Amino acid sequence: EMLRRELLESQVYGPKGEAFQPCKVALRADFQQELFGLLSKAEGLAENRLQQNPRDEEALYWAGVTHVTRAIFNLSLARANLTALGEAKAARKFHAQLWAVNPNSVDALLIIGVYDYAVGKLPWYIKFLASIVGHRGDKARGLEEIKRVTQQGHWAREDAKWFLAILYFGEKRYSEALALLQELSESYPRNYLLSQEIARAYKSQGDLRAAAQVYDTMLAKYDAHAPGYGAMPVAKILYQAGQVHAQLGELDEALRRFERAAKLGENNVFVYRAEFEAAGLCLRMNRRDDARQKYQRVVQAISTSDEGKSARQTLKKLQDSRQSVSSRAK
């Protein structure tokens, strides 16, 4: 469900990211019922084992996982932040118990590390209030704890690499994030999301040429029906590829990608954004009639969006310019 809603990309959890906006599409009742039914069953099995042995390491670990899964659901899909916070605290409690029982249970450090990082990153006044009730964090310690899971973890090793790459993005440690993403991509070559994040890392480093190559490789895999790439949001990748080629000054390459996205005919914001960008490039190339047609399609499709409003303004300027030229000719 998160993949379908494009909620597995790291940037949606950044400042003003999509994950922190009100949910636009209601969840299917049967989806939530099935997910929570499975989590309740797993939680019940863990609780039964913990009643027999409170130091049962597997039961402590998976009890924590059920709570963190609910936390992710409530944060990313239901957008119920307070509920997500409560589930995250419960997850940390189980994994802290596991770590106390066995300091070699490195997997437990992922939840503990993310918690330490998050609390350590809070403003000092909130951190002070948190310390009063016994919650202390340390950003550097949190990163080291998660890094240890990437090296020594069992169940959570790959998850830890993904989390650490996201946190490195936030710290602007792009080369370290890139190294982790490339390592994951070698293990999971069918996962287009990793390629997308690698391109983003290159862009963040200012290496637009490398980013363009990654995007173009993704599109080639999509066209070749490579395993895993059939689910790729092609309009979005075409739009992002076009942006990078435009920044490189390769206007013809950029226009081809924008126009291909626009021709998909999908009810998709990136289709319209690509059409808008294509119109702008046509203007730069002095292809005014093409630009006018593209702007008109944007206005018809998304008139109230920023792109729609800008397209309408540009059309008015083009119309005024044409009338002015006609007037002078007379």
C-alpha angles and dihedrals in degrees: 000000000000091000091051090051092046091242096135094077115104095226093065088069095052126095110315088359124165091253090066096049124091112278111261098193123052118235119246109253092222091054094054091043093052094045095047091044091057092045092050090051092050091045091050092052090050093048092050091054092046090053088057094041120009088194095057101136098200092048092050091049097048093041086059091047092055090055095045090050089055089047091054091047092051094045101043105027110019094032089218098145099177091050089048090052092053092050091047091053090050090050092051091049093057093045093047087054090050091050090050091050094047122009088194091066091101094172089072090065093071095072091036091049095048088049093049091048094048095047091042090055095054120109112272095252093054090043089053092052090047091052090055090063092043101264112129127168139187120197096204092046090049092054091049091049092052091044089055090055090053088057104035107016125116113192095015102039097105093040089052091054090054093047092046092050090052092049091047088055088056090050091048089240090139099161091055091047090049093052091053093047093050090050090052091046091056089054094044108032092165093059106100091184090071091053089050091053091046090055089050091051091052090049090050089053090050094247097133094163092059091045091052091051091052093050092047091049089052091052091048090053090049091051091047091051090239113186112275096011096090089083093051114124092242096184090056094047092047089051093049092045090050091052092053094047089049090052088052089055093248095133098167091051090047093048092051091055094044092049093048090054091047091053093056089088093213124146089242129132091225091057089058094041089053090050089051092050091046089054091053091051091049089055091051088051090050092246094137099164091053090047092050093052092049094048090050091054090050092051091049093049105039107011096158096048124095089254092049093051092046091048090052091051092049091049089053091051091049090049092048090048092051092049091049092052090047091050093051091048090055 
